[in-house]
C-alpha cells in the first residue's frame, strides 16, 4: 500500500517529486515518480541506509526503483547503491572507473567513510558491493519515466568533484537536484578531488538548467532558490579567486 510523503518523513517538492534528509551527514536523497518507473537520486551512506531508501521508495511509488542517479562519487551519496541492484545506474562521465573492483577509488571512498565516522565493517561491505555505473552521462540526457514524466540528467561539473551530475525535473515549479555543488547547511566542502577553479562555472550551468523559478535541492540542507545558488556561486568565486 502506498503512503504519503509526510507519513514517511519525506518532503514533497512537486507532484511525484520528493526528498528526504538522511541522519548522520544530513545528506539528501530524492525520488521522482513516473507512470512506469521510479528514479532515486543518490543512495545514502551504507547498504543499510540504501535498503531503507529502497523500501521507502517502494511504499511511496507502489513499485521498485527502476533508475538510480548518483550526483557525485562520495561515500555518503553512493555507498547504498548496491541496495538497488535491479536499477539502471547513472553517473557523470568518469564515475564508473572510480568504482572498479580493487581500485584506488574504492579504497579512497572506504577510507574517507571511516574517517568521517562510518563503522569500518559497514564501510568495507559497501565499498566491496558498489554497483557499476551502467550509464555514464556526458552533456544532457533525457530520461522518460512514463506518463509524461521526463527528467534530464546533466553532467554539469567538474566542481565539487571531477564528476558532478545534476537532475532536472521540469514542471511548475521545476526541481533541480544539485548534489554537493550546492550546500545549505554548511559551507561547501572542497576536498582533494574538487576542481575549485571550475566550480563557479558549474553553478552557472545549474542556473541555466533550472532557471530563475526552480527549486534547487542541495546535497546537504534545506531547499533553496536561484538567488541562493547565485550567491553561493559568487562566494565560491571569491574564495577560490575565480573571475567571470
C-alpha positions as CSV (number, residue, x, y, z in Angstrom):
1,X,0.0,0.0,0.0
2,X,1.3,3.4,-0.9
3,X,1.6,6.2,1.7
4,X,2.1,9.9,1.7
5,X,5.5,11.6,1.6
6,X,4.9,13.1,5.0
7,X,4.0,9.8,6.6
8,X,7.5,8.6,5.8
9,X,9.2,11.8,6.8
10,X,9.9,12.9,3.3
11,X,9.4,16.4,1.9
12,X,7.1,16.7,-1.1
13,X,8.6,19.2,-3.6
14,X,6.2,18.9,-6.5
15,X,3.7,16.3,-7.9
16,X,5.5,13.0,-7.8
17,X,8.8,14.6,-6.6
18,X,10.2,14.5,-3.1
19,X,13.3,14.2,-1.0
20,X,14.4,13.2,2.5
21,X,17.3,14.4,4.6
22,X,19.2,11.4,6.0
23,X,20.6,11.3,9.5
24,X,24.3,11.5,10.3
25,X,25.6,13.6,7.4
26,X,22.3,15.4,6.6
27,X,22.6,14.0,3.1
28,X,19.7,14.4,0.7
29,X,18.1,11.5,-1.3
30,X,15.5,12.3,-3.9
31,X,12.7,10.4,-5.6
32,X,10.9,11.1,-8.9
33,X,7.9,9.1,-9.8
34,X,6.5,8.4,-13.3
35,X,3.7,6.2,-14.5
36,X,6.1,3.4,-15.5
37,X,9.3,4.0,-13.5
38,X,10.8,5.5,-10.3
39,X,14.1,7.4,-10.2
40,X,16.1,7.6,-6.9
41,X,18.6,10.4,-6.7
42,X,21.6,9.3,-4.5
43,X,21.6,6.2,-2.4
44,X,22.8,7.0,1.1
45,X,25.9,6.3,3.1
46,X,25.7,2.5,3.7
47,X,24.0,-0.6,2.4
48,X,21.5,-0.5,5.4
49,X,20.6,3.1,4.5
50,X,20.2,2.2,0.9
51,X,17.9,-0.6,1.8
52,X,15.8,1.8,3.9
53,X,15.6,4.2,1.0
54,X,14.6,1.3,-1.3
55,X,11.8,0.3,1.0
56,X,10.5,3.9,1.4
57,X,10.5,4.3,-2.4
58,X,8.6,1.1,-2.8
59,X,5.9,2.3,-0.4
60,X,5.7,5.7,-2.0
61,X,5.7,4.5,-5.6
62,X,4.0,1.1,-5.3
63,X,6.8,-0.3,-7.3
64,X,10.6,-0.9,-7.2
65,X,13.1,1.8,-8.0
66,X,14.0,1.4,-11.7
67,X,16.6,4.1,-12.1
68,X,19.3,5.5,-9.8
69,X,21.2,8.7,-10.4
70,X,24.4,9.3,-8.4
71,X,25.2,13.0,-8.2
72,X,28.8,12.5,-7.4
73,X,31.2,9.8,-6.1
74,X,31.4,10.4,-2.4
75,X,30.6,7.7,0.1
76,X,27.6,9.5,1.8
77,X,25.8,9.6,-1.6
78,X,26.9,6.2,-3.2
79,X,27.5,3.6,-0.5
80,X,23.9,2.5,-0.5
81,X,23.9,1.9,-4.3
82,X,24.2,-1.9,-4.1
83,X,20.8,-2.0,-2.5
84,X,19.4,-1.0,-5.9
85,X,20.9,-3.9,-7.9
86,X,18.0,-4.1,-10.3
87,X,18.1,-0.4,-11.2
88,X,19.7,1.3,-14.1
89,X,22.5,3.3,-12.6
90,X,23.6,6.7,-13.9
91,X,26.6,8.9,-13.1
92,X,28.7,11.6,-14.7
93,X,31.3,10.6,-17.2
94,X,34.3,9.0,-15.4
95,X,32.4,7.8,-12.3
96,X,32.5,4.1,-13.2
97,X,36.3,4.0,-13.3
98,X,36.3,5.1,-9.6
99,X,34.2,2.1,-8.7
100,X,36.5,-0.5,-10.3
101,X,36.9,-3.6,-8.1
102,X,40.2,-3.4,-6.2
103,X,40.8,0.1,-7.5
104,X,42.1,3.1,-5.7
105,X,38.7,4.8,-6.0
106,X,37.0,2.2,-3.8
107,X,39.9,2.3,-1.3
108,X,39.7,6.1,-1.1
109,X,35.9,6.0,-0.6
110,X,36.2,3.4,2.2
111,X,39.0,5.4,4.0
112,X,37.0,8.6,3.8
113,X,33.9,6.9,5.1
114,X,35.8,5.5,8.1
115,X,37.5,8.9,8.8
116,X,34.1,10.5,8.8
117,X,32.7,8.1,11.3
118,X,31.1,5.2,9.4
119,X,31.7,1.9,11.1
120,X,34.6,0.1,9.4
121,X,32.7,-3.1,8.7
122,X,29.9,-1.2,7.1
123,X,32.4,0.9,5.0
124,X,34.2,-2.3,3.8
125,X,30.9,-4.0,2.9
126,X,29.6,-1.0,1.0
127,X,32.8,-0.4,-0.9
128,X,33.1,-4.0,-1.9
129,X,29.5,-4.1,-3.1
130,X,29.5,-0.9,-5.1
131,X,27.2,-1.2,-8.1
132,X,28.7,-0.4,-11.6
133,X,27.5,2.8,-13.2
134,X,25.9,1.3,-16.3
135,X,25.2,4.7,-18.0
136,X,27.7,7.5,-17.9
137,X,26.2,10.8,-18.8
138,X,28.0,13.3,-21.0
139,X,26.2,16.6,-21.6
140,X,22.5,16.3,-21.1
141,X,20.5,13.1,-21.3
142,X,16.7,12.9,-21.2
143,X,15.0,10.1,-19.2
144,X,11.4,9.1,-19.8
145,X,9.7,7.7,-16.6
146,X,6.3,7.4,-18.3
147,X,3.0,9.2,-18.1
148,X,4.6,12.4,-19.4
149,X,7.2,12.5,-16.7
150,X,10.5,13.5,-18.3
151,X,13.7,14.3,-16.4
152,X,17.0,15.5,-17.6
153,X,20.3,14.1,-16.3
154,X,23.1,16.7,-16.8
155,X,26.9,16.4,-16.4
156,X,27.4,19.9,-15.1
157,X,30.8,19.5,-13.4
158,X,33.5,19.4,-12.6
159,X,33.3,21.4,-9.4
160,X,32.7,19.8,-6.1
161,X,34.3,16.7,-7.6
162,X,35.5,15.7,-11.1
163,X,32.2,14.0,-11.8
164,X,29.1,16.1,-10.8
165,X,25.7,15.1,-12.1
166,X,22.5,17.2,-11.7
167,X,18.9,16.0,-12.1
168,X,16.3,18.4,-13.6
169,X,12.6,17.6,-13.1
170,X,10.7,20.0,-15.4
171,X,7.4,21.4,-14.0
172,X,5.9,24.2,-12.2
173,X,8.0,24.6,-10.2
174,X,11.0,22.8,-11.8
175,X,13.1,20.9,-9.3
176,X,16.9,20.6,-9.6
177,X,18.8,18.0,-7.5
178,X,22.2,19.6,-7.3
179,X,24.3,17.1,-5.3
180,X,27.1,18.9,-3.3
181,X,27.6,21.5,-5.9
182,X,25.2,23.4,-3.6
183,X,25.1,23.1,0.2
184,X,22.8,25.0,2.5
185,X,23.5,23.5,6.0
186,X,27.2,24.5,5.9
187,X,29.9,26.0,3.7
188,X,30.5,23.9,0.5
189,X,33.3,21.4,1.1
190,X,36.3,21.3,-1.3
191,X,38.2,18.0,-0.8
192,X,41.2,16.7,-2.7
193,X,39.0,15.7,-5.6
194,X,37.4,19.1,-6.0
195,X,38.1,21.3,-9.1
196,X,37.7,24.7,-7.5
197,X,38.6,26.8,-10.5
198,X,35.7,25.3,-12.4
199,X,33.1,25.1,-9.6
200,X,31.6,28.6,-10.2
201,X,31.0,27.7,-13.8
202,X,29.3,24.5,-12.8
203,X,26.8,26.6,-10.7
204,X,26.3,28.9,-13.7
205,X,25.3,25.7,-15.7
206,X,22.9,24.7,-12.9
207,X,21.2,28.0,-13.0
208,X,20.8,27.8,-16.8
209,X,19.5,24.3,-16.4
210,X,16.8,25.1,-13.8
211,X,16.1,28.8,-14.5
212,X,15.1,31.5,-12.1
213,X,12.0,30.0,-10.6
214,X,13.2,26.4,-9.9
215,X,13.6,24.8,-6.5
216,X,17.3,23.8,-6.0
217,X,17.8,20.8,-3.8
218,X,21.3,20.9,-2.2
219,X,23.3,17.8,-1.3
220,X,23.0,18.9,2.3
221,X,20.5,21.2,3.9
222,X,17.2,22.9,3.1
223,X,15.8,23.5,-0.4
224,X,16.9,26.9,-1.8
225,X,16.2,29.2,-4.7
226,X,18.1,30.6,-7.6
227,X,19.2,33.7,-5.6
228,X,20.9,31.4,-3.1
229,X,22.7,29.5,-5.8
230,X,23.9,32.7,-7.4
231,X,25.2,34.0,-4.0
232,X,27.0,30.7,-3.4
233,X,28.5,30.9,-6.9
234,X,29.8,34.4,-6.1
235,X,31.2,33.3,-2.7
236,X,33.0,30.3,-4.2
237,X,34.4,32.5,-7.0
238,X,35.8,34.9,-4.3
239,X,37.0,32.0,-2.2
240,X,38.9,30.4,-5.0
241,X,40.0,33.6,-6.9
242,X,37.9,32.8,-10.0
243,X,36.8,35.7,-12.2
244,X,33.9,35.6,-14.6
